[in-house]
Amino acid sequence: MMIKQEIQECEGTQPLCSVFGQCGGCQYQNITYQRELALKQEYLQELFCSQGMMGTDHLMPIVASPAEYHYRSRLDMKFLKIRDGRTFMGFSPLNGKWMIEVDSCPIAMPAISNFLPRLKQQAIEKIPAKYRNANLVVKTSEDGRVVWGGIGRRSLKLEEKDFLWTQISGRKIFYALDTFFQANLAILPLLMQEIKDLNVFNAKTTFYDLYGGVGLFGICFADLVGKVVLIEDNIHSAKMAQYNKSYHGFTNFEIIAGKVEDIYPDLLNQPSTGPQVALIDPPRQGLALSVALAMAAAKNIDRLLYLSCHPESLMRDLKVFRQADWEICKVIPFDFFPRTQHIETLVLLKPKSNL
């Protein structure tokens, strides 16, 4: 990304991390947070304009994270045991060789950062003699609990009593070690409010929550719409979505376990008595071409919300919609990942026939 090159011209702030510049995780600890936000805003503006996607008035100011450090509720750690018995735990370095050892991380929530020395010790005690390496997943909850897994089969499986959770507008959303969930818990209420302020829902809306994970969006918006249809292909996430649905007692909520590209195109042909709104939050690689083409050709989608963590794949997918005569109405960037190069981007689209 272009913003990585510009960063060298903006040094001057003391990084909090002692291995900044060696670890491949962060890129912006040596500049002020205000400058980081400005660079990300400029990058997105240049990217959209260079692709002829929209005018600059469609791009809203980036929504800052409530915390620029100590925000991540998840870390993925590399653990290595060599033949002489020594053990190492840390992150991948910039050069991709070996690893950068750490016993704390300033972008992780304090509960996780403080736990890292114990994590290494517990991993040493748990790892079988025949194991040489492991990928450890460590997460925390809004209540400060820390859980981890990654050594042995079913090590990511949690009992119901151990489910992690965060609370958004008074509504608990549960997640686990084996389910995807956004890492910056503090910014999620801001994201939900921005979506609500777009005024795309009403009591007759059918809301398609695609790549729906544990049901984050469906749960947050279920009381604003007539029906939620969630599609998720990860069986663990789909089960957790069912748990979240049952916990809140929603009856207007359908969960379909399967791939969006296999299921959603058929749903587009079903009759609807009200407006249809879809939210897509795909993996980093973006939409499968079959999904993008099917959604772009749909005649009964009134609004589409595309949440992307990868601007380049977002640009590729938006071209499909633009070629099918869709209009980009608004682009709202979110700084889900302060001190890193990553940007989360929410795009609101609608067919020009609905203008």
N, C-alpha and C positions, 0 to 999 in steps of 0.2 A: 504494500500500500504506500502511496506517496507520502503520507504523513510520517512514516518511519524515517524517511530520508530527511525531512525537515527538522526532526527532533534534535539533531546534532547542533543546530544553530540556536537552540533555545536553552542551553544548559545554564545552571546557576542555582538550582534548589538542591539541598542536601537530601539524597535518598534515605529512606528509613531502613532499607534492607542492605545488609553488609555484602551481599553477593549480587547486587544490582549491576547489570552489565555483563555478568557471567551466566546467570540463570536466564532461561529463555521465556520466562513467564511475563515479566513486566517490561515496558518500554518507556514509561513516562514519569518515573520517580524523580528525575532530575530537572523537572520544570514545575511551575505552579499549576494547580488544578484548573485555574481559569484559562491558562494558556493551552492546556490539554484539551479542554472543551472547545476552545476556539479552533484548534487544529482539526478536531474531528468534524466540527460544523463546516469548516472550509472544504475539507476533503469530500464530504457528502455533496455539498453544493457543486463542486467542480465535477464530480462523477455524474450526477444527474444531468447537469447542463451539457456536459460533453457528449452524453448519449442522446441529447435532444428530448429528454423525457418530460421536462416541465419548465415553467418559469420559476424564478427564485422566490416568488411570493407564495408558492405552495410549500416551501420548506420551512417548518416551524423551528424555533430555537431549541437546541438540544436540552432535554430534561436531565438535570444533574442528579447524580446519586446522592442520597442523604448523607452518605459517608464516602470519603475518597479513599480511606484505608479501613481495614478491619470489617469488611463487608461480606466476604465469601463464606457461604455455609457448607461448602464442599471443597476438599482437596483430593487430588489423585497423586499418590506418592509411589515412587519406584523403590523397591526394597531388594537388596542384593547381598548374597552370602558367597564369599569366595572360598577356594579350597582350603586355605589355612584357617578358616573359621571366622575371619573378620566379617563384619556386617556394615552395610552402608544404606542410608535412606535419604532420598532427596528428590530433586527435579532434573529434567533434561537440561543440559547446558545449551548455549547458543550454537556451539559448534557441533552439537549432536553426539559427542563422544563422552563415554563414562556417565557421570552424574555430578550434580552440585549438591553436596550434603547440606542439610538445614536442620535446625532444631526449633525454628520458629518461622512465621511468615506474616509480614505486616499487612497483607491484603486479606488474610483469613480472619474470620471472626475470632475474638480473643479466646473463646472456649476451645476452638480447634488449635490455634497457634500455641496456646499453653499446654495442650495435650500432646504435642508432637514428640517430646522426649519419652513420654510414657508409651506412646504408640510404637516407637522403635523397640522399646524393651519388651512390650507385649508381643510384638511380631517375632522377636528373637526367641521368646519362650514358646511360641506356638508353631513356628515353621518346622516341618518335618526335616529329618536329616537329609533326605534325598532332594529336597527343594534347594534351588540355587537362586531363584528370584521370584518376586511376586509384585503384582500391581495392587496397592492398597487403596481402598476408598474410605475416606473418613468424612462424616457429615455431622452437623449439629442441628439442633432444633431451637425454636424460639424460646423454649424453657431452659436452654443451656446444656441439655444432655448431649453427649458425644458418643457416637457409635461408629464402628469400623468393621471392615471385612476385606476379603481378598485372598485368604489362605485356606484352601480346602473347598470341597464341593459344598454348595449351599451356604457358604460363609456370608453371603450378602442377604440371606433370608432373615427377616425380623419377625418376631412374634407381634401380635396385635398390640400388646401392652407396651411395646418398644417403638411403635411407629413414631416418626418425627412429624412435626407440624409447624405451620406458621398461621397467623391470623390476619385476615384482610377484611376490614370493615365489620369486625365482629364475627367473621365466619372462618372456622378452622378448615385448613386444607392439609390433609395428611399425605406423607410421602415416605419412602424407605430407601435403603441402600441400593436396591436393585431396580429403582425407578428413576427416570429422569425428572429433575426439578430445577427451576431457575436458581442459580447460585446466589444472587443478590436479593435477599428477602426484603430488605428495606425499601427497594424501589418499586416493588410490586403494587402497593396501594396507589402510587402515582400513575403507573401504567393503567390500572383499572379505571381510575378516575378520568384519564385522558380518553379512554375508549367510551366511557359513559357520556362524556361531553360531546362526542361526535353525533349523538342522538340518532343512532341507526337501528335501535330496538324499539318495539312496541309490544303490546300484549298479544298480538296475533303473529308475531315473528317466529319463524322456524330458524333456529340458530344452529348451524353446522360447525362443530368444534373439531376441526381436522388436525390430525397428529396431536390428539387431545391430551396425551399423557395421563396424568392422574386426575384430570378434570378441573384444572385450575380455572380456566375461563368459563367452562360450563357451569361450575358451582357458583362462581362470582356473579354470573348474569342470568341464572335460571329463573329468578323471580321477576326479571324484566321482560321475559319472552313467553310465547305460548308453548314452545317445545324446544328442547335441546337434543341434538343428535351428535354424539361423540364417536369418532372413529380413531382407533389406536391399535397398531399391530404388535406392540410389545405386550406379551401376556401378563407380565407382572404389573405394568402400568395400568392395563385395562382392569385388572382385579382391584387395584387401588382406587381407580375411578369409581368402580362399583361400591367400594367401601365408603368413599366420600359421598356418593349419592345417597346411600342408605343412612349414613350418619346424619345427614341433613333432612332426610325424609322427602326428597323431591320425587314427585310422581310424573312430572312432565319431562323425563330425562331418559333417553335411550342410549345405551352403550353398545357399540358394535366392535368386536375384536377382529381385526383384519387390516390389510393394507389399503390405504386410501385409494391407490390407483386401481384396485380390484373392485372396490365397493362404491365409491362416490359417483363415478359416471352414471351408474344405474339409478342412483337416488335423484339425479338431476331431472330424470324423465317422469318422476312421480308428481301427481297434481298437488297443488298447495292452495290453501284457502287464504293465505296471508303472505306478507313479504318474506323473502328468504335472505338471510345474511350468513356468510361463511367467514370463518377466521381460520387462516392457515398459519401454523407455526412449525414449518418443516425442519428437518435436520440441516446441518451446515451446507450440504450439497444442493439444497433447494428442492424444487418440485421435480418429480418424474415428468418427462415430456408428455406422457399420456394424460396425466392429471392437469397439467397446464393447458393443454389443448382442449380437454373436455370442459374445464371451467371457463375458459375464454369463449367457448362456443355456446355456453348455456344461455338460455333465453329467460330463465326465471330467477336468476340471482340478482337481487336489487343492490346489494353492497358486498364488497369483499374487503376484508382486513388481512393484510399480509404482514406478519411479524417475522423479521429476518435477522439472523446474527452474522450474515456474510454478505456484504454489499455487492460483491461481484456476481454471486449466484442470483441475488435479487435482481440485478440489472438484466441478466439473461432471461429470467422468468417474466419480468415486466414487459420485455419486448414482445413476448407472445401475446400478452393482453392488449398491448398497444396496437399490434397488427390486426387484432380482432375488434378494434374500435372501442376499446375501453379508455376511460378518462382517469388520470391520476388527480384526485381531489386534494389530498393533503399528505404530507410526509412529516412524521414526528420522530426524531432521533431520541434515543434513551442511552444514557451512559451506564449500562448494566455492569461494565467491567472497568472501573477506574484504574488508572496506572498501567493499563494494557492498551494495545492498538485496536481492540475489538469494539464494535459499535452494534447496538440493537436498533433496528429501524422498523417503525410501523408505517405502513402505506395504506391509505384508504382509496379504493377504486370503485367505480361504477360504470356500467355500460352507457355509452353516449345516448342510447335510446331512452334512458331514464333521466336524462338531464332536464 
